[in-house]
């Protein structure tokens, strides 16, 4: 039914609708179409914020909550650097063009990292510019002091 060439010929709105339909339908055929949409190299989602349950959102959660990556975030925090700086390149590697400011992906990643750090009994202390990342700035954290 679909080919990469046919998908390239579609408008962004049409590709967006095909993508949404595939998410609703699920299954191997839908996944194959999503892979073809990605292979076009063209945008297939209208710029909109990511929602909880979106595959991109879920992929970010997987990267951020990976135990090795949590250790990377804790190490960054111990060095006074934003924990997002430790995982931003990993999120970019996993999501490619689906990670960026166009869909609030960088904001979502910052939110998810913050939630993880709060759960680990850290508190936000400020923000710093990031080095080598898609996100431009991110929060710094320190371990909460015992009261």
Secondary structure, 3 states (H helix, E strand, C coil): CCCHHHHHHCCHHHHHHHHHHHHHHCCHHHHHHHHHHHHCCCCCCCCCCCCCCCHHHHHHHHHHHCHHHHHHHHHHHHCCCCHHHHHHHHHHHHHHHHCCHHHCHHHHHHHHHHHHHHHCCEEEEEEEECCCCCCCEEEEEEECCCC
